[in-house]
Amino acid sequence: MKTKHLIYLLGLPLMIYTCSSDSPDDVIPDPKPDPTSEITYDDNIKSIMSANCTQCHGAPTSQGAPFSLTTFTQVKNRVDVIISRMNNSANPMPPAGLLSTDVRAMVKQWKDDGLLEN
């Protein structure tokens, strides 16, 4: 019985140690891009649209959304409306509430950087 407990006692720290990782591949990346790099649709904006907008502004649209935001061109052509609604606390998009300041700033920076695709 003592041997069984000894095995468990020695095995538990070993299991804990082997489950940890110092690999840089396991680190969650900082959601904020490098401020010196340009914001692009492919690298930054597309994922914001997918996570927050295309549930309604998809192809086809749903929930009464008047237009789709699934392509670079669609988002680029509506960027002023998108920024306005993202910053409108009385009538925000998405309807659940304002996105984080960092996300809203990234969309604005994308516009200021010239609406780059990739």
N, C-alpha and C positions, 0 to 999 in steps of 0.2 A: 504494500500500500504506500509506503514511504517513497519507493522508487517512482511510482505513478505520480505522486505529488511533485517530486523533484523534476520529473520530465515536464510537467505542466509549468512549473515555476521557471525553468530554463527556456522552455519553448515559447512562452508568451512574449518575453522581451525580444526574442529572435523574430517572431512574426511581426511585431510592431516595427522593428527596425527595417525589415525587408519590405514593408508596405509603404515606407516613406520614400520620398524621392527628392533629389536635389537637381533633377534634370531641368534645364531651362525650357524644355518643350512642355513641361507640366505647369508652368507659370501662366496665370491668366494675364493677357496683355492689358496694358493701360488703355482704357477706352478713349482717352484723349490722344489725338495724333500729335506728332512732333509739331510744335508751333512754327517751325521754320519750313516745314514741308507744305506743299499745296494740297488742298482738299479736292478729291476727285469723286465723281459719281460712283465709279466702280469700286474704289477702295473704301469710301466712307458713307456716301449718301444712300446708295442702293439698299444697304442693310437697315438703315433708319426707316426708309420707306416700307421695306418688307415687314419689319417688326411692328410698325405703328400705323401704317396707312392702308396697305393693300388688302386688309381684311374687308374693308368696304370699297376702297378705290382700286379694286382688282380688275381682272378681265374675265368675266363680266363684272360690272359694279354690283354692289348690293347695299342694303340698308338705306336706299335713297341717295347714294353718292352720285353726283352729277357727272363725274368724269373719272377716268382711270389714271393711276399713277404707277404703272408697271414698267415703263421704259424710260430711258434717259431723256428722250425728246419730250415725252409727256410731262415729266417732272421739270425739265428746263423751261418749258413753255409756261408753266404755272408757278414758277418759283416765288414770284411776288405774292400770290394768293396763299401759297403754302406758308411762307414766312409770316404773313399777316395773321393767318388763323392759328399758327403755332404759338404766337405771342399774345393772342387775344384771350385774356383771362375770363371775360364774360361769355365768350362763345368759342372755346378752344377746339382745336383739332390736335389729337384725337379727342372725342367728346369726354373721355374719362378724366381729362385734365391736362394741364400744361406738361410738356416734356421737360426734362432737366435743362437747366441753363446751358450746360455744356453742349447738349445735343442741338438746342436751338441756335447757339452761337456757331456750331459747326456748319449748319445749313446756311446761315448768313455768310460765313467765311467762304463757303463754296461759291456763293453768288459773287462775292467780292473778288475772289480769285479768278473769275471769268467763266464759271460753269463748265469746268473741265470734265470730260468724260472719263479719261483714264490717264 
